[in-house]
Amino acid sequence: MSSSDPKSRQRPGPWPPAPDSSSMPPASWAKRTGFRPKFSGETNATDSGNLALPPRSKDSHAHTDLEAGRLRGSSAVNGEQESVKAAQPQLEKAKDESVRRRRDSDSLPKGSAPVQNGQTLPPPPPSEPTNQPRRPARNEDVVDVLPQIGDDDGFVARHSHMKYELRDTPGLVPIGLYGFQHYISMLGSLILIPLVIVPAMGGTYEDTSNVVSTVLFVSGITTLLHISFGSRLPLIQGPSFVFLAPALAIINSPEFQGLNGNNFKHIMKELQGAIIIASAFQAILGYSGLMSLLLRLIHPVVVAPTIAAVGLSFYSYGFPLVGACLEIGVVQILLVIIFSLYLRKISILGHRIFLIYAVPLGIVITWALAFLLTEAGVYSYKGCDTNVPASNIISDHCRRHVSRMKHCRVDTSHALKSSPWFRFPYPLQWGTPVFHWKTAIIMCVVSVISSVDSVGSYHAASLLVASRPPSPGVLSRGIGLEGLSSILAGLWGTGTGSTTLTENVHTIAVTKMGSRRAVELGACILIVLSLVGKVGGLIASIPDVMVAALLCFMWAMLTALGLSNLRYSEAGSSRNIIIVGLSLFFSLSVPAYFQQYGISPGSNTSVPSYFQPYVVASHGPFNSKSGGLNFVLNTLFSLHMVIGFLVAIILDNTVPGSRQERGVYVWSDPETARREPAVTKDYELPFRVGRVFRWVKWVGF
């Protein structure tokens, strides 16, 4: 009977040693253990990328205590509930409070273990035993609550929020619907750049229609290539806003201002030559392994201000053009804001229609309103014709209203009528590219900025859809293929390079769709649509004011997406705050000095006011004997993203700071990741192509 006495009963144990972390189950351990990632959807890893199983929680049935940042109640381990103690003694709670205060003094988040880039750092070596209680482990009874609260855009644990992950294939019909939805939600990023640069080059509506069709075709082809032989992540490739500012600078250079005849084809061939050389440089950067070395300098504190500067740089183009027809442009902006913010949580048939299709819905409704106003005669003025050049208009009455008629009416474009039903985009359709070293150098620098943008997109997308972040070799392989894709864009003549669109991460998080099969099928649909000439003609018919209004929203989104990379670092650190603040300020102020240098307040120019910042090559402060060198330096230092990148990368890599504080990107270790089948299936090349290049360690596993 004495054995039944609870006081004399022997305690169970000793326990067997924990299993070796290198033996990984065939499926993702996160699904089997019910592990909830620490920060942004990323799982446990050490600084070197080694994979480790998380320790089991002592306190099962745990619920989150929002005030203390601890787990209490119940939790599930391997899908089964276990009983735990009801409460901790009061003395132990007081000691835990002192532990948390000590953590706060060490600049760690409240109630958290050291975290770097969304991953938990390895625990410190054991110290001598003291009277103080042991500090709770990362997954034992302390969690970060902040990333799990109020997240309606999907930036949390992907296993509980994504409908389809990277290798999921639910069926042909769901894949087709989700793939088409994925591209429609990113419509603005795909079509808006041609609607800006082609009119700036002096192209007609027919030229705009042809370029739009070419962009859709090249985007579909390069997306298929990237998903198959690049990073293998479900990322759409297309014309990036990173290339827009340098393209406008080349378009508005002095040598093209006095051209007679077809300016569009001449300038397009100049852009093609510059893009082809820069793309070859980017391909070498990726496939040679140099990108793996550059990764050591690229961290969230560098990526965030660089991409944010891209969006902020176009403030002079956005609303000034919207003001040409306020009743149309303001309605467009308000509709997109209402759909994407106020109605974002409304779900129809399980889909947040207004959030996903904010841009297409805004275009349709605003276009319909403009059509009704045009048919009602609101923009009709007696004796005035929009087809008559402004220089030939004699009547003062028509001169006052001609600008309003051109920007507000929807029947001024004849692109839809003139475009054919079938048109196949082909290489060198605008002629043989023209190569000049000065424009090529500008685009080579821009290709580096584009690679920095892609690094942030790869990392954020992998946290949402993949088992682990890619290895440095996989990332280099993706950058190299982006270079090859941009060469195709240069040969076909899209006016910009082809790179990973920054908006991919937001789209994946909103649609909860991470299947690469769906994106591949959507790319095939995009290629088919590009062959229908009327599709390009319809897009080219969008009024300029609506384009400017959409760009206001898209550039604001781009700025926010860039700054969102700071969530991987300690955003509250004074070091990071100062670096990001200096980078953003100088990215606006230094280019303003170059853009305003040598311009008198009353000077007249044939360039519209919203393109004035891009004519800096003709009046910048650099004025040496070499005209080409002057062009390169004046243009580069007038680009906001270049200044932001230079300031951020110098300060972030010279100012002291811990890896946790800087949020250093943690990529998967190739040797360790190769031992986990899930990671290998996520990133290995198809058709056993990777075996041929296995000796090239810097472009794969």
C-alpha positions, 0 to 999 in steps of 0.5 A: 500500500505504501507504493500508492502513497503519492509522496513516496511514489517514484518520479518518472525518468530518466528520459531518453535523449532528444533525437538528432536534429539532422534526421528530418521526416519526409514531410515538413516538421512544422505541420507535424508538430504544430509549430507556430513560427516566431516572427514572419512565417519563418521556421527555426534556423541557426545563423548558418541556416542549419535546420533544427527541430523545435523543443517541445513545449512543457506547457501544453494546452497553452493559450496566448496571454496578450499582456504577459506575452506567455502561453497559458491554458492549452496547446496541441503537440502533434495534434493531441492535447496534453494536461498541464499544471493549472497555474504557477506559484506567485513567487515564480511569476515574480521571478519571471517578471524580473527575467523579462525586465532584464530582457527588455534592458538587453533590447530584446522584444518583450517575452521573446527569445533572441530572433534574427530575421524571423528565425530564432538564434541558437541558445547561449552556452550553459552557464553556472547554476544560480538561484534565479530560475532558468530562462524559458526557452523559445518554444517552451512558454514564451512567444511573440504575440504581435505578428499573430494579432490583427493580421488580415493580409497573411503575414503570419504562419503560412501553414495556417493561412495559405490555401495552396502552398508551393507544390500544391496541385488542387486541380485544373479548374481551381488552378486556372481560376486562381492563376487568372486571379493572380494576374488580374490582381497585379494588372496595374504593375503589368500594364502601366509602365508602357502607358507612361513611356510610349507617349513620352517617346512620341509613340502613337496609340497604335504603338502603345497597343503593340508595346502592351501586347509585347509586355504581356507576351514577354511577361508570360514567357519569362515567368514560365522560365523563372518558375521552372529554372530560376528561384522556382518561387511563384513570382510573376516577372514583368516590367518593374518600376525600378527601370521607369526613372532611368528609361524616362531620363534616357527618353528626355536626354538632349540628343533625342529632343530635336529628332524629326520623324519617328522618335518612338522607334529611334528611342526604343532601339536605344533603350533596347541596346542599354537593356541588353547590355545591362541584362547580360551584366546581371546574368553574369552577376548571378551565374558567376556566384558574385551575387552570393558575395553581394548578399553579405551586404544586402539586408532589410535595412538596405532593401527597405529604403531602396525600394521605398525610394523607387515609389517616392521618386514619382511624386512629381508625376502622380497628382499633377497629371490627375489634376488635369481632370479632377472629377475622373482622377480623384474618383479613381483614387477614392474607389481604389482606396475604398476597395482596398481598405474599407471593404477589404474584409468583405468576402464573397464566396470565400474570396475577398473580392474588393481587396484582390480586385481593387485596381480592376474594379476601380478601372471599370467603374471609373471608365464607365463614369467617364464614358457616361460624362463623355456621351452626355456632352459634358466635355464637348465644346462647340467648334473645338476638335481634339484632333487639331494640334494645339499649335494650330488652334486659333480660338481662345475658347478652344485653347482653354478647354483642349487640355480638358477634352484630351484628358477627360474624354474617353473617345480620343484614343483610336487604339481599340479600333486600329488594333488587329484581332491577331498580332504575334510579337516578335524579336527586333520588331522595332529594328536593330538595337543601338548600343551606347556605353553611357546608357548601358552604364546607367542600366547596369547600375539599375540592374543591381538595384533590381537585384536588391529588390528581388532579394527582398521579394525572394525572402518574403515570398519563401516565408509564405509558401516554401519550407525554408528560404532559398539557399544563396545558390538558388538566389543567385540562380534566380538573379541570373535567370532574371538577367536572361529574361531581361535580355529577352525583354530587350530583344522583343522591345518592352522598353524596360527590363523584366524582373520580379515584381515587388507586388508579388508578396502582397498578392500572395499574402492577400490571395493566399495562393502560393502554388507555382502551378497556378502561376504557370497556368496564368502565364500561359493564359497571359501569352494567349491574351497577348496574341489578341491585338484587341486586348492591347488596344483596349488597355492602350485606350485607358485615359491618361488621368486614370493611368496617373490615378492608378500610379498614385496608388501603385507607387504608394503600395511600392513604398509601403512594401519596401518599408515592410522589409523592416519587420525582419529587423529591430525597427525600433532600434535607434541605429536602424531608424537613423539609417533609414531616415537618412537614406530616405531623406537624401534619396529625395534631397540629393536628386532634387539638387541635381534636378534643379541645378542650372534651371532658372525659375522662369525658363520655358521648356518643351518638356512637360512639368512632370517630366522636368526632373528627368532632363537633368543630363542637360544641366547637371552640376557635372560639366567635364570635357566628356559629354558621355561622362557628364550624362552618366554622372548627372543621370545616376545622381538624379535617381532617387533609388541610387542615392538611397541604396548607396547611403543605406548600404554604406551605413548599414555595413559600417555602423556597428550593430548585432545581427539580430538588430540589423535583421541579417537575412538568414538563407538555408545552408545548402548541405543541410537543406539537401538532406530535407526532401521538402526543401529539395523538392521546393527548389531543385531544377526539374527534369534532373537539370540540376544534376548536370550543374551540381558541380556549380555550387553557387547556382543551386544546392 
